[in-house]
Protein backbone atom coordinates (compact mmCIF):
# COMPACT_ATOMS: atom_id res chain seq x y z
CA UNK A 1 0.00 0.00 0.00
CA UNK A 2 1.48 3.34 -1.11
CA UNK A 3 0.35 5.21 1.99
CA UNK A 4 2.19 2.68 4.17
CA UNK A 5 5.44 3.23 2.25
CA UNK A 6 4.97 6.97 2.67
CA UNK A 7 4.57 6.54 6.44
CA UNK A 8 7.77 4.47 6.59
CA UNK A 9 9.69 7.10 4.59
CA UNK A 10 8.43 9.94 6.79
CA UNK A 11 9.17 8.07 10.00
CA UNK A 12 12.69 7.37 8.78
CA UNK A 13 13.20 11.03 7.82
CA UNK A 14 11.93 12.07 11.25
CA UNK A 15 14.12 9.61 13.13
CA UNK A 16 11.05 7.77 14.43
CA UNK A 17 11.12 4.03 15.00
CA UNK A 18 8.84 2.28 12.51
CA UNK A 19 5.51 2.00 14.27
CA UNK A 20 2.98 -0.82 14.30
CA UNK A 21 0.14 0.60 12.24
CA UNK A 22 -3.41 0.18 13.42
CA UNK A 23 -6.93 0.35 12.03
CA UNK A 24 -9.34 2.13 14.36
CA UNK A 25 -6.77 1.66 17.12
CA UNK A 26 -6.59 -2.11 16.55
CA UNK A 27 -3.45 -3.93 15.26
CA UNK A 28 -3.84 -4.99 11.64
CA UNK A 29 -3.73 -8.74 12.33
CA UNK A 30 -6.41 -8.48 15.01
CA UNK A 31 -8.53 -6.20 12.84
CA UNK A 32 -8.51 -8.71 9.96
CA UNK A 33 -9.55 -11.63 12.16
CA UNK A 34 -12.34 -9.60 13.76
CA UNK A 35 -13.46 -7.60 10.74
CA UNK A 36 -17.01 -6.24 10.95
CA UNK A 37 -18.74 -4.41 8.11
CA UNK A 38 -19.57 -0.78 8.97
CA UNK A 39 -23.28 -0.75 8.18
CA UNK A 40 -23.65 2.90 9.22
CA UNK A 41 -21.00 4.07 6.79
CA UNK A 42 -21.81 1.66 3.97
CA UNK A 43 -25.43 0.43 4.11
CA UNK A 44 -25.89 -2.92 2.41
CA UNK A 45 -29.30 -2.08 0.95
CA UNK A 46 -28.00 -0.37 -2.26
CA UNK A 47 -26.82 -2.52 -5.18
CA UNK A 48 -23.33 -4.01 -4.81
CA UNK A 49 -21.99 -1.97 -7.73
CA UNK A 50 -23.09 1.25 -6.03
CA UNK A 51 -21.34 0.23 -2.81
CA UNK A 52 -18.15 -0.68 -4.68
CA UNK A 53 -18.22 2.57 -6.66
CA UNK A 54 -18.60 4.51 -3.42
CA UNK A 55 -15.59 2.74 -1.88
CA UNK A 56 -13.50 3.39 -4.98
CA UNK A 57 -14.46 7.06 -4.91
CA UNK A 58 -13.37 7.34 -1.26
CA UNK A 59 -10.02 5.66 -1.94
CA UNK A 60 -9.46 7.83 -5.02
CA UNK A 61 -10.12 11.01 -3.02
CA UNK A 62 -7.64 9.97 -0.33
CA UNK A 63 -5.08 9.15 -3.04
CA UNK A 64 -5.56 12.57 -4.66
CA UNK A 65 -5.25 14.34 -1.30
CA UNK A 66 -2.06 12.39 -0.58
CA UNK A 67 -0.53 13.41 -3.90
CA UNK A 68 -1.27 17.08 -3.24
CA UNK A 69 0.23 16.92 0.26
CA UNK A 70 3.33 15.06 -0.93
CA UNK A 71 3.84 17.55 -3.76
CA UNK A 72 3.66 20.45 -1.30
CA UNK A 73 6.14 18.75 1.05
CA UNK A 74 8.54 17.80 -1.77
CA UNK A 75 8.43 21.35 -3.14
CA UNK A 76 9.77 22.72 0.14
CA UNK A 77 12.35 19.93 0.32
CA UNK A 78 13.52 20.76 -3.21
CA UNK A 79 13.94 24.43 -2.32
CA UNK A 80 16.01 23.50 0.73
CA UNK A 81 18.15 21.08 -1.26
CA UNK A 82 18.77 23.75 -3.90
CA UNK A 83 19.94 26.21 -1.24
CA UNK A 84 22.18 23.59 0.38
CA UNK A 85 23.73 22.67 -2.97
CA UNK A 86 24.36 26.34 -3.68
CA UNK A 87 26.02 26.82 -0.30
CA UNK A 88 28.14 23.70 -0.78
CA UNK A 89 29.14 24.94 -4.21
CA UNK A 90 30.08 28.29 -2.72
CA UNK A 91 32.41 26.54 -0.30
CA UNK A 92 33.98 24.54 -3.09
CA UNK A 93 34.47 27.58 -5.32
CA UNK A 94 35.48 30.04 -2.61
CA UNK A 95 34.70 33.77 -2.43
CA UNK A 96 36.60 37.01 -2.04
CA UNK A 97 35.74 40.65 -1.49
CA UNK A 98 38.27 43.41 -2.06
CA UNK A 99 38.28 47.08 -1.06
CA UNK A 100 41.10 49.43 -0.04
CA UNK A 101 41.49 47.18 2.95
CA UNK A 102 39.28 44.22 2.28
CA UNK A 103 38.92 40.51 2.60
CA UNK A 104 39.60 37.46 0.49
CA UNK A 105 37.57 34.33 1.01
CA UNK A 106 39.48 31.18 0.23
CA UNK A 107 38.20 27.65 -0.13
CA UNK A 108 40.58 24.75 0.42
CA UNK A 109 40.20 21.03 0.92
CA UNK A 110 40.40 19.64 4.42
CA UNK A 111 43.85 18.13 3.87
CA UNK A 112 45.32 21.44 2.64
CA UNK A 113 44.25 23.64 5.57
CA UNK A 114 47.68 23.46 7.22
CA UNK A 115 49.28 24.49 3.95
CA UNK A 116 46.96 27.50 3.69
CA UNK A 117 47.63 28.64 7.25
CA UNK A 118 51.37 28.31 6.83
CA UNK A 119 51.63 30.20 3.53
CA UNK A 120 48.84 32.78 3.11
CA UNK A 121 50.77 35.57 4.85
CA UNK A 122 53.64 35.29 2.38
CA UNK A 123 51.72 34.74 -0.86
CA UNK A 124 51.99 38.49 -1.59
CA UNK A 125 53.33 41.62 0.11
CA UNK A 126 50.19 43.30 1.43
CA UNK A 127 48.50 40.59 3.48
CA UNK A 128 47.67 41.39 7.09
CA UNK A 129 49.55 38.91 9.34
CA UNK A 130 47.48 36.44 11.39
CA UNK A 131 44.29 37.69 9.73
CA UNK A 132 43.02 34.39 8.32
CA UNK A 133 39.99 32.99 10.15
CA UNK A 134 37.97 29.85 9.59
CA UNK A 135 34.40 30.81 8.61
CA UNK A 136 32.88 27.42 7.88
CA UNK A 137 33.71 23.87 6.85
CA UNK A 138 32.20 20.51 5.99
CA UNK A 139 33.63 17.05 5.37
CA UNK A 140 35.42 18.14 2.21
CA UNK A 141 36.13 21.87 2.25
CA UNK A 142 37.05 24.67 4.64
CA UNK A 143 36.27 28.34 4.05
CA UNK A 144 38.73 30.96 5.31
CA UNK A 145 38.77 34.75 5.27
CA UNK A 146 41.95 36.81 5.09
CA UNK A 147 42.53 40.58 5.20
CA UNK A 148 44.65 42.34 2.55
CA UNK A 149 44.96 45.56 0.55
CA UNK A 150 42.81 45.99 -2.53
CA UNK A 151 45.80 46.80 -4.76
CA UNK A 152 47.19 43.37 -3.97
CA UNK A 153 43.99 41.52 -4.81
CA UNK A 154 44.78 40.31 -8.33
CA UNK A 155 48.28 39.20 -7.44
CA UNK A 156 47.02 37.42 -4.34
CA UNK A 157 44.39 35.61 -6.37
CA UNK A 158 47.00 34.39 -8.85
CA UNK A 159 49.45 33.25 -6.18
CA UNK A 160 46.70 31.48 -4.24
CA UNK A 161 45.56 29.59 -7.32
CA UNK A 162 49.12 28.49 -8.01
CA UNK A 163 49.04 26.79 -4.62
CA UNK A 164 45.70 25.15 -5.37
CA UNK A 165 43.45 27.50 -3.37
CA UNK A 166 40.22 28.72 -4.91
CA UNK A 167 39.46 32.46 -4.79
CA UNK A 168 36.46 34.24 -6.32
CA UNK A 169 35.16 37.82 -6.27
CA UNK A 170 32.36 38.24 -3.79
CA UNK A 171 30.25 41.27 -2.96
CA UNK A 172 28.96 41.00 0.58
CA UNK A 173 25.58 42.48 1.42
CA UNK A 174 24.48 42.11 5.03
CA UNK A 175 20.79 42.69 4.19
CA UNK A 176 20.88 40.02 1.49
CA UNK A 177 22.64 37.57 3.79
CA UNK A 178 20.11 38.16 6.56
CA UNK A 179 17.23 37.75 4.10
CA UNK A 180 18.69 34.44 2.88
CA UNK A 181 19.15 33.27 6.45
CA UNK A 182 15.52 34.07 7.26
CA UNK A 183 14.36 32.35 4.08
CA UNK A 184 16.35 29.24 4.97
CA UNK A 185 15.00 29.17 8.52
CA UNK A 186 11.42 29.55 7.28
CA UNK A 187 11.85 26.75 4.75
CA UNK A 188 13.26 24.49 7.46
CA UNK A 189 10.30 25.27 9.71
CA UNK A 190 7.87 24.73 6.84
CA UNK A 191 9.48 21.40 6.01
CA UNK A 192 9.19 20.15 9.58
CA UNK A 193 5.60 21.38 9.86
CA UNK A 194 4.57 19.78 6.57
CA UNK A 195 6.37 16.55 7.40
CA UNK A 196 4.64 16.29 10.77
CA UNK A 197 1.25 17.19 9.30
CA UNK A 198 1.65 14.72 6.43
CA UNK A 199 2.69 11.92 8.78
CA UNK A 200 -0.31 12.47 11.06
CA UNK A 201 -2.62 12.60 8.04
CA UNK A 202 -1.15 9.32 6.77
CA UNK A 203 -1.67 7.66 10.15
CA UNK A 204 -5.33 8.70 10.09
CA UNK A 205 -5.99 7.75 6.48
CA UNK A 206 -4.12 4.45 6.63
CA UNK A 207 -6.91 2.88 8.67
CA UNK A 208 -9.54 4.34 6.34
CA UNK A 209 -7.86 2.98 3.21
CA UNK A 210 -7.16 -0.38 4.86
CA UNK A 211 -10.84 -0.71 5.76
CA UNK A 212 -11.89 0.07 2.21
CA UNK A 213 -9.50 -2.46 0.69
CA UNK A 214 -9.92 -5.22 3.26
C-alpha positions as a Python dict, from the first residue, in 0.01 Angstrom:
ca = {
    (1, 'X'): (0, 0, 0),
    (2, 'X'): (148, 334, -111),
    (3, 'X'): (35, 521, 199),
    (4, 'X'): (219, 268, 417),
    (5, 'X'): (544, 323, 225),
    (6, 'X'): (497, 697, 267),
    (7, 'X'): (457, 654, 644),
    (8, 'X'): (777, 447, 659),
    (9, 'X'): (969, 710, 459),
    (10, 'X'): (843, 994, 679),
    (11, 'X'): (917, 807, 1000),
    (12, 'X'): (1269, 737, 878),
    (13, 'X'): (1320, 1103, 782),
    (14, 'X'): (1193, 1207, 1125),
    (15, 'X'): (1412, 961, 1313),
    (16, 'X'): (1105, 777, 1443),
    (17, 'X'): (1112, 403, 1500),
    (18, 'X'): (884, 228, 1251),
    (19, 'X'): (551, 200, 1427),
    (20, 'X'): (298, -82, 1430),
    (21, 'X'): (14, 60, 1224),
    (22, 'X'): (-341, 18, 1342),
    (23, 'X'): (-693, 35, 1203),
    (24, 'X'): (-934, 213, 1436),
    (25, 'X'): (-677, 166, 1712),
    (26, 'X'): (-659, -211, 1655),
    (27, 'X'): (-345, -393, 1526),
    (28, 'X'): (-384, -499, 1164),
    (29, 'X'): (-373, -874, 1233),
    (30, 'X'): (-641, -848, 1501),
    (31, 'X'): (-853, -620, 1284),
    (32, 'X'): (-851, -871, 996),
    (33, 'X'): (-955, -1163, 1216),
    (34, 'X'): (-1234, -960, 1376),
    (35, 'X'): (-1346, -760, 1074),
    (36, 'X'): (-1701, -624, 1095),
    (37, 'X'): (-1874, -441, 811),
    (38, 'X'): (-1957, -78, 897),
    (39, 'X'): (-2328, -75, 818),
    (40, 'X'): (-2365, 290, 922),
    (41, 'X'): (-2100, 407, 679),
    (42, 'X'): (-2181, 166, 397),
    (43, 'X'): (-2543, 43, 411),
    (44, 'X'): (-2589, -292, 241),
    (45, 'X'): (-2930, -208, 95),
    (46, 'X'): (-2800, -37, -226),
    (47, 'X'): (-2682, -252, -518),
    (48, 'X'): (-2333, -401, -481),
    (49, 'X'): (-2199, -197, -773),
    (50, 'X'): (-2309, 125, -603),
    (51, 'X'): (-2134, 23, -281),
    (52, 'X'): (-1815, -68, -468),
    (53, 'X'): (-1822, 257, -666),
    (54, 'X'): (-1860, 451, -342),
    (55, 'X'): (-1559, 274, -188),
    (56, 'X'): (-1350, 339, -498),
    (57, 'X'): (-1446, 706, -491),
    (58, 'X'): (-1337, 734, -126),
    (59, 'X'): (-1002, 566, -194),
    (60, 'X'): (-946, 783, -502),
    (61, 'X'): (-1012, 1101, -302),
    (62, 'X'): (-764, 997, -33),
    (63, 'X'): (-508, 915, -304),
    (64, 'X'): (-556, 1257, -466),
    (65, 'X'): (-525, 1434, -130),
    (66, 'X'): (-206, 1239, -58),
    (67, 'X'): (-53, 1341, -390),
    (68, 'X'): (-127, 1708, -324),
    (69, 'X'): (23, 1692, 26),
    (70, 'X'): (333, 1506, -93),
    (71, 'X'): (384, 1755, -376),
    (72, 'X'): (366, 2045, -130),
    (73, 'X'): (614, 1875, 105),
    (74, 'X'): (854, 1780, -177),
    (75, 'X'): (843, 2135, -314),
    (76, 'X'): (977, 2272, 14),
    (77, 'X'): (1235, 1993, 32),
    (78, 'X'): (1352, 2076, -321),
    (79, 'X'): (1394, 2443, -232),
    (80, 'X'): (1601, 2350, 73),
    (81, 'X'): (1815, 2108, -126),
    (82, 'X'): (1877, 2375, -390),
    (83, 'X'): (1994, 2621, -124),
    (84, 'X'): (2218, 2359, 38),
    (85, 'X'): (2373, 2267, -297),
    (86, 'X'): (2436, 2634, -368),
    (87, 'X'): (2602, 2682, -30),
    (88, 'X'): (2814, 2370, -78),
    (89, 'X'): (2914, 2494, -421),
    (90, 'X'): (3008, 2829, -272),
    (91, 'X'): (3241, 2654, -30),
    (92, 'X'): (3398, 2454, -309),
    (93, 'X'): (3447, 2758, -532),
    (94, 'X'): (3548, 3004, -261),
    (95, 'X'): (3470, 3377, -243),
    (96, 'X'): (3660, 3701, -204),
    (97, 'X'): (3574, 4065, -149),
    (98, 'X'): (3827, 4341, -206),
    (99, 'X'): (3828, 4708, -106),
    (100, 'X'): (4110, 4943, -4),
    (101, 'X'): (4149, 4718, 295),
    (102, 'X'): (3928, 4422, 228),
    (103, 'X'): (3892, 4051, 260),
    (104, 'X'): (3960, 3746, 49),
    (105, 'X'): (3757, 3433, 101),
    (106, 'X'): (3948, 3118, 23),
    (107, 'X'): (3820, 2765, -13),
    (108, 'X'): (4058, 2475, 42),
    (109, 'X'): (4020, 2103, 92),
    (110, 'X'): (4040, 1964, 442),
    (111, 'X'): (4385, 1813, 387),
    (112, 'X'): (4532, 2144, 264),
    (113, 'X'): (4425, 2364, 557),
    (114, 'X'): (4768, 2346, 722),
    (115, 'X'): (4928, 2449, 395),
    (116, 'X'): (4696, 2750, 369),
    (117, 'X'): (4763, 2864, 725),
    (118, 'X'): (5137, 2831, 683),
    (119, 'X'): (5163, 3020, 353),
    (120, 'X'): (4884, 3278, 311),
    (121, 'X'): (5077, 3557, 485),
    (122, 'X'): (5364, 3529, 238),
    (123, 'X'): (5172, 3474, -86),
    (124, 'X'): (5199, 3849, -159),
    (125, 'X'): (5333, 4162, 11),
    (126, 'X'): (5019, 4330, 143),
    (127, 'X'): (4850, 4059, 348),
    (128, 'X'): (4767, 4139, 709),
    (129, 'X'): (4955, 3891, 934),
    (130, 'X'): (4748, 3644, 1139),
    (131, 'X'): (4429, 3769, 973),
    (132, 'X'): (4302, 3439, 832),
    (133, 'X'): (3999, 3299, 1015),
    (134, 'X'): (3797, 2985, 959),
    (135, 'X'): (3440, 3081, 861),
    (136, 'X'): (3288, 2742, 788),
    (137, 'X'): (3371, 2387, 685),
    (138, 'X'): (3220, 2051, 599),
    (139, 'X'): (3363, 1705, 537),
    (140, 'X'): (3542, 1814, 221),
    (141, 'X'): (3613, 2187, 225),
    (142, 'X'): (3705, 2467, 464),
    (143, 'X'): (3627, 2834, 405),
    (144, 'X'): (3873, 3096, 531),
    (145, 'X'): (3877, 3475, 527),
    (146, 'X'): (4195, 3681, 509),
    (147, 'X'): (4253, 4058, 520),
    (148, 'X'): (4465, 4234, 255),
    (149, 'X'): (4496, 4556, 55),
    (150, 'X'): (4281, 4599, -253),
    (151, 'X'): (4580, 4680, -476),
    (152, 'X'): (4719, 4337, -397),
    (153, 'X'): (4399, 4152, -481),
    (154, 'X'): (4478, 4031, -833),
    (155, 'X'): (4828, 3920, -744),
    (156, 'X'): (4702, 3742, -434),
    (157, 'X'): (4439, 3561, -637),
    (158, 'X'): (4700, 3439, -885),
    (159, 'X'): (4945, 3325, -618),
    (160, 'X'): (4670, 3148, -424),
    (161, 'X'): (4556, 2959, -732),
    (162, 'X'): (4912, 2849, -801),
    (163, 'X'): (4904, 2679, -462),
    (164, 'X'): (4570, 2515, -537),
    (165, 'X'): (4345, 2750, -337),
    (166, 'X'): (4022, 2872, -491),
    (167, 'X'): (3946, 3246, -479),
    (168, 'X'): (3646, 3424, -632),
    (169, 'X'): (3516, 3782, -627),
    (170, 'X'): (3236, 3824, -379),
    (171, 'X'): (3025, 4127, -296),
    (172, 'X'): (2896, 4100, 58),
    (173, 'X'): (2558, 4248, 142),
    (174, 'X'): (2448, 4211, 503),
    (175, 'X'): (2079, 4269, 419),
    (176, 'X'): (2088, 4002, 149),
    (177, 'X'): (2264, 3757, 379),
    (178, 'X'): (2011, 3816, 656),
    (179, 'X'): (1723, 3775, 410),
    (180, 'X'): (1869, 3444, 288),
    (181, 'X'): (1915, 3327, 645),
    (182, 'X'): (1552, 3407, 726),
    (183, 'X'): (1436, 3235, 408),
    (184, 'X'): (1635, 2924, 497),
    (185, 'X'): (1500, 2917, 852),
    (186, 'X'): (1142, 2955, 728),
    (187, 'X'): (1185, 2675, 475),
    (188, 'X'): (1326, 2449, 746),
    (189, 'X'): (1030, 2527, 971),
    (190, 'X'): (787, 2473, 684),
    (191, 'X'): (948, 2140, 601),
    (192, 'X'): (919, 2015, 958),
    (193, 'X'): (560, 2138, 986),
    (194, 'X'): (457, 1978, 657),
    (195, 'X'): (637, 1655, 740),
    (196, 'X'): (464, 1629, 1077),
    (197, 'X'): (125, 1719, 930),
    (198, 'X'): (165, 1472, 643),
    (199, 'X'): (269, 1192, 878),
    (200, 'X'): (-31, 1247, 1106),
    (201, 'X'): (-262, 1260, 804),
    (202, 'X'): (-115, 932, 677),
    (203, 'X'): (-167, 766, 1015),
    (204, 'X'): (-533, 870, 1009),
    (205, 'X'): (-599, 775, 648),
    (206, 'X'): (-412, 445, 663),
    (207, 'X'): (-691, 288, 867),
    (208, 'X'): (-954, 434, 634),
    (209, 'X'): (-786, 298, 321),
    (210, 'X'): (-716, -38, 486),
    (211, 'X'): (-1084, -71, 576),
    (212, 'X'): (-1189, 7, 221),
    (213, 'X'): (-950, -246, 69),
    (214, 'X'): (-992, -522, 326),
}
